Amino acid sequence: MASSISLRSPLGQSIPLTVTSSMAPPVLLFASFAFFIFYQSASATAAITLHLRPLASRIRTSISDQWEEVEVLASLATSSVARAHQLKRPKKVDLSPSNAAAAASAASHPVNLLLSSHSFGGYTVDLSFGTPPQTMTFLLDTGSSLVWSPCTAHYKCSRCNFPDIDPTKIPTFIPRASSSSRLIGCRNPKCQLLFGPTVTSQCPSCGPTSRNCSQICPVYMIQYGSGSTGGILVSDTISLPGQTVPSFLLGCSVFSSAQPTGIAGFGRGAESLPAQLGLRKFSYCLLSRKFDDTSETSSLVLDMDSGKSSSGLSYTPFRQNPSGSAAAFSEYYYVGLRKILVGGKTVKVPYRYLAPGTDGAGGTIVDSGTTFTFMEQPIFEAVAKEFNQQMGNYRRAKDVESRSGLTPCYNVSGRSHLGLPELVLQFKGGAIMALPPENYFAVLGSGVVCLTIVSDSMTLSGVSGGPAIVLGSFQQQNYYMEYDLHNGRLGFRKDSCK
C-alpha cells in the first residue's frame, strides 16, 4: 500500500512523495570551589507538564552557501556517533541499588512543562531550583541520570561557542543566593546515589571509627559523547508548577566542555529526576526538527500518580538491563526490537544484535540525547543495502555523503514525486513504529535526501559492546512517547507535537 505526503526541507521547500510499505580542572580546584560557593555549610502525588524546546548548529532562513546545511548534518551525525560511543562505553561509578529514600512526596495532578527544540540537536526544559527559585535551562536526556546545572559565578565552559550562545554568559545557579542550598556530606545517603555505598572509602576523614565526618561528597566527573562536566553535589528545593520538592540532589558543575546547557537526567539511575520525584510515568512529544531554533514549544509531562494506560498508545515492555562490565547500562531504557522493515521487506539482523547479552553487548535503547539513530555497522549496512536496492533509480549524491557523514544520499532534484521505501520498527508485544519519511530522511535545498541513521562505518574506529541500536530524537519527532515506569513499558503513537 502506498500513500502520498510531502517532505519539507530546512529552507521550507515542499516536495511531494509516495511512501511504500576532556579537559577538566584538577580535583583540588573543584574542592576549593565547594567551600566558598555557600555562605552556610552545609509529599506531593501526581503529574506535571513542562515545555520542551529543540537545541543545534542553526541553519539560518537565508543560506547563501549550499553547503551550510550539509555542514549542519555533518555536525549532528558526528555528535550522534560520539554519543553512541559513550553510551556503549560509559564511564560511571557504580550506583546504590536503593533509591526509595531519594523519592519526594508527589503532588495531586500531572505537571506540564514546556519543551523547546534547538538547532544543535537537543530539546530543553526550564527548571527552577533554590529559595527564591532560580530558573535554568536543561537538556532532556533519557540516557543519563544526574541532574546538573552550570553553577557559581566562576563557571567555565570550553568549546561552548554554539550558535546564539555566548560561553561567558551562560546562566548559572548561584547556591549562595539560595537559603535552602546545602552541600552534600560524604556520609549523606544522597552521596551514595551517585558514588555507591562504599563512597566513604574515598573520604579519609570519614572512616569507620570517625565520629565527626565533615568532608563533603567527592567531586564528580561525567563524560558525554561530545564533552564533559564536573563539580560537586548539593541539595536544594526544586520548584514545579503548583508545588515545591525539598532536598533534591543537584549537580553543581563548575566546569564543562562542549555542554551549552545543564542536563536533566531522566535515565533509570537512582539520582535521576524521575527517581527523585517518584514518578510513575513521564512523557514528551518532540517537535519536528527543521535544524533551527524555534519559539514553538511542546510538552513534557511528569506524572506521579496515574498508573492507567493512555489512549491510543502502542506499548512494548522495557527489557531487563544487562549488568555487563559497565553498571551504567542499568541507566538505559532497553526495548525489545524484533524486526526492521524497509519497504515492507524484513532486513536480516542477527539475533545477537537485537537482544543484549550478559556482557552488555547488543540490544536497543531509546535515548532523547542522541540526535540521529545509531546502528552498529552490520545492522546499518543491511539497512542501507535494502534502501539502495529499492531506490536504484535515484543517483547517489556522493559529494554530499563525503561532506555530511551521512549515507546513502540521493539526488532527487527535478522529481515531481518521490518514491521512498517505508521504514518500520516492530517491537516485542506487537508495537509497530511506522516512521514517516521526514523522520529518517533529511531533505536538503539542493535537491538531495540523506538517510539520517549513523554508524561506526562513518568513523575511523568502531566501539564494540553496549547497545547495538540507539533510537535517537530525530526518529522520535512528532511521536507522543510515554515512559511508563510503574508498569515497565514504553508507549508511543504518532502525534502533532505543536
MITOR-963304 format. One line per field, with one value per residue (C-alpha): residue number from 1; x, y, z; residue in three letters; chain. Coordinates in Angstrom, 1 decimal. Layout:
BEGIN
num = [NUM;...]
c1 = [X;...]
c2 = [Y;...]
c3 = [Z;...]
residuo = [ala;...]
cadena = [A;...]
This chain:
BEGIN
num = [1;2;3;4;5;6;7;8;9;10;11;12;13;14;15;16;17;18;19;20;21;22;23;24;25;26;27;28;29;30;31;32;33;34;35;36;37;38;39;40;41;42;43;44;45;46;47;48;49;50;51;52;53;54;55;56;57;58;59;60;61;62;63;64;65;66;67;68;69;70;71;72;73;74;75;76;77;78;79;80;81;82;83;84;85;86;87;88;89;90;91;92;93;94;95;96;97;98;99;100;101;102;103;104;105;106;107;108;109;110;111;112;113;114;115;116;117;118;119;120;121;122;123;124;125;126;127;128;129;130;131;132;133;134;135;136;137;138;139;140;141;142;143;144;145;146;147;148;149;150;151;152;153;154;155;156;157;158;159;160;161;162;163;164;165;166;167;168;169;170;171;172;173;174;175;176;177;178;179;180;181;182;183;184;185;186;187;188;189;190;191;192;193;194;195;196;197;198;199;200;201;202;203;204;205;206;207;208;209;210;211;212;213;214;215;216;217;218;219;220;221;222;223;224;225;226;227;228;229;230;231;232;233;234;235;236;237;238;239;240;241;242;243;244;245;246;247;248;249;250;251;252;253;254;255;256;257;258;259;260;261;262;263;264;265;266;267;268;269;270;271;272;273;274;275;276;277;278;279;280;281;282;283;284;285;286;287;288;289;290;291;292;293;294;295;296;297;298;299;300;301;302;303;304;305;306;307;308;309;310;311;312;313;314;315;316;317;318;319;320;321;322;323;324;325;326;327;328;329;330;331;332;333;334;335;336;337;338;339;340;341;342;343;344;345;346;347;348;349;350;351;352;353;354;355;356;357;358;359;360;361;362;363;364;365;366;367;368;369;370;371;372;373;374;375;376;377;378;379;380;381;382;383;384;385;386;387;388;389;390;391;392;393;394;395;396;397;398;399;400;401;402;403;404;405;406;407;408;409;410;411;412;413;414;415;416;417;418;419;420;421;422;423;424;425;426;427;428;429;430;431;432;433;434;435;436;437;438;439;440;441;442;443;444;445;446;447;448;449;450;451;452;453;454;455;456;457;458;459;460;461;462;463;464;465;466;467;468;469;470;471;472;473;474;475;476;477;478;479;480;481;482;483;484;485;486;487;488;489;490;491;492;493;494;495;496;497;498]
c1 = [0.0;1.3;0.4;1.2;2.7;5.2;8.7;9.7;13.4;15.1;14.6;10.8;10.6;7.8;8.5;5.6;6.5;5.0;5.8;5.9;5.1;38.1;39.6;38.9;40.4;42.1;40.1;41.5;40.1;36.6;37.0;38.2;35.0;32.9;33.9;33.2;30.1;28.0;27.6;26.3;27.6;26.0;4.9;3.1;1.1;0.6;1.7;3.4;3.7;6.8;7.6;10.4;12.4;14.5;18.6;21.6;24.1;21.5;20.6;19.5;16.4;18.6;21.5;24.0;26.2;24.5;27.0;25.9;23.0;25.4;27.8;24.9;24.1;27.8;27.9;24.8;26.0;29.4;27.8;25.3;28.2;30.2;27.2;26.6;30.3;29.8;26.6;28.4;31.4;30.0;32.4;30.4;30.7;28.5;25.2;23.5;20.6;18.3;16.6;13.5;15.0;15.5;11.9;10.0;6.3;4.1;1.5;-2.1;-2.0;0.2;2.9;3.2;6.4;7.5;10.0;11.9;13.9;17.3;19.5;22.4;20.3;18.6;15.5;15.5;13.2;13.4;13.6;13.8;16.0;16.7;14.9;14.0;13.8;16.5;15.5;18.0;17.7;18.4;18.8;16.3;18.4;17.0;20.4;21.9;20.7;22.3;20.6;23.3;23.4;26.2;27.0;28.6;29.8;33.1;31.6;33.8;32.8;35.3;34.3;30.9;30.8;27.4;25.2;23.3;25.3;28.0;30.1;30.9;27.2;25.7;23.1;24.4;22.9;24.2;24.0;24.9;21.8;19.6;18.7;17.9;21.2;23.3;26.5;26.2;28.4;30.3;28.0;24.8;22.8;22.4;26.1;25.7;23.1;25.9;29.0;27.7;27.7;31.5;31.9;33.2;36.4;37.1;36.7;39.8;38.2;35.1;36.5;34.5;35.9;35.4;32.7;32.8;32.8;32.8;34.1;31.9;30.9;33.7;33.6;32.0;33.2;30.8;31.8;29.3;29.7;30.8;32.0;32.1;31.3;32.5;31.5;30.1;26.8;24.3;20.8;18.2;14.5;13.1;10.1;7.5;4.2;1.9;4.4;7.9;10.0;12.8;16.2;16.6;20.0;21.6;25.0;26.7;29.1;31.9;33.5;32.1;33.3;31.0;27.9;25.8;23.3;22.8;21.4;18.2;19.0;15.8;17.6;16.9;19.6;18.8;19.8;17.6;14.8;12.1;13.6;13.9;10.4;8.9;7.4;5.1;5.5;6.7;6.0;7.1;6.3;9.3;8.7;9.6;13.2;13.9;17.5;16.8;15.8;12.1;9.8;7.3;7.2;5.8;5.1;7.0;4.5;5.6;3.1;3.4;0.1;-1.5;-0.9;-3.5;-2.9;-3.0;-5.4;-4.2;-0.7;1.2;3.2;6.3;7.9;11.2;13.8;15.8;19.0;22.2;24.7;27.7;31.0;29.5;27.0;25.8;24.0;21.4;20.5;19.3;15.8;16.2;13.3;12.8;13.2;12.2;12.3;13.4;11.5;12.4;9.6;7.8;10.9;12.5;16.1;18.1;19.7;21.5;19.7;22.8;22.4;18.7;19.0;21.5;23.8;25.1;28.2;26.0;26.6;23.6;20.0;18.2;17.8;15.7;17.7;16.5;20.0;21.1;20.1;20.3;19.6;22.8;23.2;26.2;27.9;26.5;22.9;23.4;25.0;22.0;19.5;21.4;21.8;18.0;17.4;19.9;18.2;14.8;16.0;18.2;16.5;18.0;21.6;23.7;24.9;28.5;29.7;27.1;27.8;31.5;30.9;27.9;29.0;25.5;25.0;23.2;22.2;20.3;19.9;16.1;16.3;13.7;11.5;7.9;7.2;9.5;9.0;10.7;10.6;8.8;10.9;9.1;10.3;8.5;8.8;8.1;4.4;3.3;4.0;4.8;6.5;5.9;8.1;7.1;9.9;10.7;11.8;14.5;15.4;16.8;15.9;18.4;17.6;20.0;17.6;19.3;17.8;20.0;19.3;19.5;20.9;24.6;27.0;30.6;31.3;31.3;34.1;37.7;37.3;34.3;33.4;32.2;30.0;27.0;23.7;23.7;21.0;20.3;16.9;17.5;15.4;15.2;13.4;11.1;9.9;6.1;5.6;4.0;6.5;5.4;7.9;5.5;7.9;5.2;4.3;7.8;6.9;7.3;4.3;4.1;1.8;2.1;1.1;1.4;3.6;2.9]
c2 = [0.0;3.5;6.9;10.4;13.1;15.8;16.4;19.9;20.9;23.1;26.0;25.4;23.8;21.2;18.0;15.6;11.9;8.4;6.1;2.4;-0.4;16.1;18.6;19.3;21.2;19.3;17.7;20.1;23.0;21.6;21.0;24.6;25.9;23.9;25.9;29.4;29.0;28.5;31.1;28.3;24.8;22.6;14.6;15.5;12.8;13.2;14.8;18.0;19.3;21.2;22.8;21.3;23.4;21.8;22.6;22.5;24.3;26.6;26.8;30.4;31.1;32.6;30.5;31.8;28.7;25.5;23.6;25.2;22.7;19.9;21.1;21.1;17.5;16.6;18.1;16.3;13.0;13.3;14.1;11.2;8.7;10.2;10.0;6.3;5.5;7.0;5.1;1.9;2.5;4.6;5.8;6.0;4.9;2.1;3.2;2.2;-0.2;1.8;5.0;4.9;7.4;9.9;9.9;13.0;13.0;13.6;16.3;15.7;16.4;16.0;18.6;20.1;21.8;23.3;21.6;23.6;22.3;23.7;23.6;21.8;18.6;18.5;19.5;21.6;22.3;25.1;24.0;26.2;25.4;27.3;29.7;32.0;30.0;30.4;29.2;27.5;25.6;21.8;19.4;16.5;13.3;9.8;8.3;9.7;10.2;13.1;16.5;19.2;22.9;25.3;26.6;29.6;32.9;31.1;28.6;27.9;26.2;25.3;24.6;26.2;28.5;27.3;29.5;32.0;31.0;33.2;30.8;33.7;34.5;31.0;31.3;29.7;28.5;30.5;28.4;31.4;33.1;30.2;29.9;26.2;25.1;22.6;20.8;17.0;15.4;12.2;10.2;11.6;8.9;11.2;10.9;7.2;7.7;8.8;7.1;3.9;2.5;2.4;6.2;6.8;4.9;8.0;10.3;10.0;11.8;9.6;6.2;3.7;5.0;8.6;10.4;13.7;13.5;17.0;16.0;16.8;14.2;13.7;15.8;14.2;14.0;12.8;12.2;12.6;11.8;15.3;16.7;16.5;18.2;18.2;19.7;19.0;17.7;19.9;19.6;22.2;22.8;22.2;24.3;22.8;24.3;24.3;22.6;22.5;19.5;20.0;18.2;17.5;16.2;18.6;18.6;22.0;22.0;24.5;23.3;21.8;21.1;21.3;21.4;24.5;23.9;21.8;18.3;16.9;13.2;11.2;7.8;4.8;5.7;6.4;10.1;10.8;13.3;10.6;8.5;11.5;12.7;9.2;9.5;6.7;7.8;10.7;11.6;14.0;15.0;16.3;19.0;18.2;19.5;21.9;22.4;25.8;27.3;27.9;29.8;26.9;24.5;21.1;19.4;17.3;15.7;14.4;12.0;11.0;9.3;7.7;4.1;4.0;3.3;6.3;6.1;5.2;4.1;1.0;-0.5;-2.6;-3.7;-2.4;-5.2;-6.2;-4.3;-6.3;-6.0;-6.3;-4.8;-1.3;-0.6;2.4;0.1;-0.1;3.5;2.9;2.2;-1.0;-2.2;-5.4;-4.5;-7.6;-6.5;-3.7;-3.5;-1.3;-1.0;-4.0;-6.2;-7.6;-6.7;-9.6;-8.7;-11.3;-12.0;-11.2;-7.5;-7.4;-9.0;-7.7;-10.4;-10.8;-8.8;-5.8;-6.2;-5.8;-4.6;-1.4;1.6;4.8;8.0;11.6;12.8;11.2;13.1;10.6;6.9;4.8;1.3;-1.0;-1.4;-4.8;-3.6;-0.3;-1.9;-4.3;-1.4;0.8;-2.0;-2.5;1.2;1.2;-1.8;-0.2;3.2;2.1;4.6;7.5;8.7;8.7;12.1;11.1;14.6;15.3;11.9;12.7;16.1;15.3;12.0;10.6;7.8;6.9;10.3;10.5;13.3;13.9;17.3;17.6;14.9;15.9;13.0;10.8;7.1;6.4;3.0;3.0;2.3;0.2;-0.9;-3.8;-4.3;-7.1;-7.1;-6.2;-2.5;-1.1;2.2;3.1;6.1;8.9;9.7;13.1;11.0;9.1;11.3;14.8;16.9;19.5;22.6;21.4;18.5;15.8;13.5;11.7;8.8;10.1;6.9;6.8;4.0;3.2;2.8;6.6;6.9;5.8;3.3;1.4;0.7;-2.8;-3.7;-1.9;-1.3;-2.1;0.4;3.8;5.2;8.9;12.0;12.7;9.4;10.2;13.6;14.1;11.0;11.0;9.0;7.7;6.1;4.0;3.4;1.8;-0.8;-1.2;-0.3;2.2;3.6;5.7;7.0;9.4;12.9;16.6;18.0;21.7]
c3 = [0.0;-0.9;0.5;-0.8;1.5;1.2;2.7;3.7;3.5;6.2;3.8;3.6;0.1;-0.1;-2.0;-2.7;-2.3;-2.2;0.6;0.1;2.6;28.0;29.6;33.3;36.2;39.0;41.7;44.2;42.3;42.5;46.2;46.7;45.0;47.4;50.4;49.1;46.9;50.1;52.8;55.1;55.4;54.6;49.5;46.7;44.4;40.6;37.2;35.9;32.3;31.2;27.9;25.7;23.3;20.5;20.9;17.5;15.0;13.4;9.7;9.0;7.0;4.2;3.2;0.6;0.7;-0.3;1.9;5.1;5.7;4.8;7.5;10.0;9.1;9.4;12.9;14.0;12.5;14.2;17.6;17.3;16.7;19.5;21.8;20.8;21.6;25.1;25.7;24.6;26.8;29.7;32.4;35.6;39.2;40.5;41.8;45.1;44.3;46.7;45.6;47.8;50.2;47.4;46.2;47.1;48.0;45.0;44.0;43.2;39.5;36.4;36.0;32.5;31.4;28.0;25.8;23.2;20.2;19.2;16.2;17.8;18.1;21.5;23.4;26.6;29.5;32.1;35.7;38.9;41.9;45.2;47.6;46.0;42.8;40.1;36.6;34.3;31.0;31.0;28.1;28.3;28.4;28.9;28.5;31.7;35.3;37.1;37.0;36.9;36.2;35.4;38.8;40.7;39.3;38.4;36.0;32.9;29.7;27.0;23.4;24.0;21.0;19.8;17.7;19.8;22.9;24.5;26.7;29.0;29.6;30.2;33.1;36.2;39.5;42.5;45.7;47.9;46.7;47.9;51.5;51.0;49.4;51.3;50.5;50.4;53.1;52.5;54.8;53.4;51.7;48.7;48.1;47.7;45.0;42.7;44.1;45.6;49.2;49.5;48.9;52.4;51.4;49.3;52.3;54.5;57.5;57.4;58.4;60.4;63.7;62.9;64.9;63.2;59.4;57.9;54.5;51.5;48.9;46.3;43.2;40.2;36.6;33.9;30.3;27.5;23.8;22.8;26.1;29.9;33.1;36.7;40.0;43.5;44.7;46.5;47.9;47.2;46.6;43.1;42.2;39.8;38.7;41.8;44.1;45.6;46.5;49.0;49.3;45.6;44.7;42.1;40.5;40.8;37.8;37.9;34.6;31.4;27.9;24.9;27.0;26.1;28.9;32.1;31.7;33.3;33.6;33.0;33.0;35.3;37.8;41.5;41.1;38.1;38.1;37.7;40.6;43.0;42.3;42.5;39.0;37.9;34.3;32.2;28.6;25.9;22.3;20.3;17.7;14.1;13.8;10.9;12.0;13.6;16.9;17.1;19.5;19.3;22.2;23.1;26.4;28.9;31.4;34.8;36.3;39.9;40.4;37.4;36.6;33.9;30.2;27.9;25.0;21.5;22.5;21.4;24.2;24.4;27.6;28.8;28.7;31.8;31.6;31.2;34.1;31.8;32.7;33.0;35.7;33.7;31.3;34.1;33.4;29.8;28.6;26.7;24.5;22.5;18.8;16.9;13.2;10.9;7.6;4.6;2.0;3.5;3.3;6.5;7.0;8.2;11.5;13.6;16.9;18.9;17.9;18.9;22.4;24.9;26.2;29.8;28.8;27.9;24.1;21.8;22.2;21.5;23.8;23.5;24.0;23.8;24.0;20.7;17.5;14.7;15.4;15.7;14.4;14.7;11.3;10.3;11.0;9.3;6.2;5.9;6.2;3.8;1.3;1.3;0.7;-2.2;-3.8;-3.6;-4.7;-7.6;-9.9;-8.0;-8.4;-5.3;-4.2;-3.3;-2.8;-0.1;1.5;1.8;3.4;5.6;7.0;6.2;3.7;1.5;0.0;-3.3;-5.8;-6.2;-8.0;-10.8;-9.4;-9.1;-6.7;-4.7;-4.1;-0.7;1.0;4.3;7.4;10.1;13.5;15.1;18.9;21.4;22.3;18.8;18.9;15.5;14.7;11.0;10.7;8.3;5.8;7.4;10.5;8.6;5.6;5.7;2.7;1.5;-0.5;-3.2;-4.1;-2.1;0.5;3.1;5.4;9.0;10.5;11.6;12.2;13.1;9.4;9.3;11.7;11.8;14.6;16.0;19.6;20.4;23.3;24.7;22.9;19.2;18.3;19.9;18.8;18.6;18.9;15.1;14.7;17.6;16.3;16.2;18.3;21.8;23.8;27.2;29.7;31.9;34.8;37.1;34.5;33.0;29.4;26.6;24.8;21.6;19.0;16.1;17.1;16.1;18.8;18.2]
residuo = [met;ala;ser;ser;ile;ser;leu;arg;ser;pro;leu;gly;gln;ser;ile;pro;leu;thr;val;thr;ser;ser;met;ala;pro;pro;val;leu;leu;phe;ala;ser;phe;ala;phe;phe;ile;phe;tyr;gln;ser;ala;ser;ala;thr;ala;ala;ile;thr;leu;his;leu;arg;pro;leu;ala;ser;arg;ile;arg;thr;ser;ile;ser;asp;gln;trp;glu;glu;val;glu;val;leu;ala;ser;leu;ala;thr;ser;ser;val;ala;arg;ala;his;gln;leu;lys;arg;pro;lys;lys;val;asp;leu;ser;pro;ser;asn;ala;ala;ala;ala;ala;ser;ala;ala;ser;his;pro;val;asn;leu;leu;leu;ser;ser;his;ser;phe;gly;gly;tyr;thr;val;asp;leu;ser;phe;gly;thr;pro;pro;gln;thr;met;thr;phe;leu;leu;asp;thr;gly;ser;ser;leu;val;trp;ser;pro;cys;thr;ala;his;tyr;lys;cys;ser;arg;cys;asn;phe;pro;asp;ile;asp;pro;thr;lys;ile;pro;thr;phe;ile;pro;arg;ala;ser;ser;ser;ser;arg;leu;ile;gly;cys;arg;asn;pro;lys;cys;gln;leu;leu;phe;gly;pro;thr;val;thr;ser;gln;cys;pro;ser;cys;gly;pro;thr;ser;arg;asn;cys;ser;gln;ile;cys;pro;val;tyr;met;ile;gln;tyr;gly;ser;gly;ser;thr;gly;gly;ile;leu;val;ser;asp;thr;ile;ser;leu;pro;gly;gln;thr;val;pro;ser;phe;leu;leu;gly;cys;ser;val;phe;ser;ser;ala;gln;pro;thr;gly;ile;ala;gly;phe;gly;arg;gly;ala;glu;ser;leu;pro;ala;gln;leu;gly;leu;arg;lys;phe;ser;tyr;cys;leu;leu;ser;arg;lys;phe;asp;asp;thr;ser;glu;thr;ser;ser;leu;val;leu;asp;met;asp;ser;gly;lys;ser;ser;ser;gly;leu;ser;tyr;thr;pro;phe;arg;gln;asn;pro;ser;gly;ser;ala;ala;ala;phe;ser;glu;tyr;tyr;tyr;val;gly;leu;arg;lys;ile;leu;val;gly;gly;lys;thr;val;lys;val;pro;tyr;arg;tyr;leu;ala;pro;gly;thr;asp;gly;ala;gly;gly;thr;ile;val;asp;ser;gly;thr;thr;phe;thr;phe;met;glu;gln;pro;ile;phe;glu;ala;val;ala;lys;glu;phe;asn;gln;gln;met;gly;asn;tyr;arg;arg;ala;lys;asp;val;glu;ser;arg;ser;gly;leu;thr;pro;cys;tyr;asn;val;ser;gly;arg;ser;his;leu;gly;leu;pro;glu;leu;val;leu;gln;phe;lys;gly;gly;ala;ile;met;ala;leu;pro;pro;glu;asn;tyr;phe;ala;val;leu;gly;ser;gly;val;val;cys;leu;thr;ile;val;ser;asp;ser;met;thr;leu;ser;gly;val;ser;gly;gly;pro;ala;ile;val;leu;gly;ser;phe;gln;gln;gln;asn;tyr;tyr;met;glu;tyr;asp;leu;his;asn;gly;arg;leu;gly;phe;arg;lys;asp;ser;cys;lys]
cadena = [A;A;A;A;A;A;A;A;A;A;A;A;A;A;A;A;A;A;A;A;A;A;A;A;A;A;A;A;A;A;A;A;A;A;A;A;A;A;A;A;A;A;A;A;A;A;A;A;A;A;A;A;A;A;A;A;A;A;A;A;A;A;A;A;A;A;A;A;A;A;A;A;A;A;A;A;A;A;A;A;A;A;A;A;A;A;A;A;A;A;A;A;A;A;A;A;A;A;A;A;A;A;A;A;A;A;A;A;A;A;A;A;A;A;A;A;A;A;A;A;A;A;A;A;A;A;A;A;A;A;A;A;A;A;A;A;A;A;A;A;A;A;A;A;A;A;A;A;A;A;A;A;A;A;A;A;A;A;A;A;A;A;A;A;A;A;A;A;A;A;A;A;A;A;A;A;A;A;A;A;A;A;A;A;A;A;A;A;A;A;A;A;A;A;A;A;A;A;A;A;A;A;A;A;A;A;A;A;A;A;A;A;A;A;A;A;A;A;A;A;A;A;A;A;A;A;A;A;A;A;A;A;A;A;A;A;A;A;A;A;A;A;A;A;A;A;A;A;A;A;A;A;A;A;A;A;A;A;A;A;A;A;A;A;A;A;A;A;A;A;A;A;A;A;A;A;A;A;A;A;A;A;A;A;A;A;A;A;A;A;A;A;A;A;A;A;A;A;A;A;A;A;A;A;A;A;A;A;A;A;A;A;A;A;A;A;A;A;A;A;A;A;A;A;A;A;A;A;A;A;A;A;A;A;A;A;A;A;A;A;A;A;A;A;A;A;A;A;A;A;A;A;A;A;A;A;A;A;A;A;A;A;A;A;A;A;A;A;A;A;A;A;A;A;A;A;A;A;A;A;A;A;A;A;A;A;A;A;A;A;A;A;A;A;A;A;A;A;A;A;A;A;A;A;A;A;A;A;A;A;A;A;A;A;A;A;A;A;A;A;A;A;A;A;A;A;A;A;A;A;A;A;A;A;A;A;A;A;A;A;A;A;A;A;A;A;A;A;A;A;A;A;A;A;A;A;A;A;A;A;A;A;A;A;A;A;A;A;A;A;A;A;A;A;A;A;A;A;A;A;A;A;A;A;A;A;A;A;A;A;A;A;A;A;A;A;A;A]
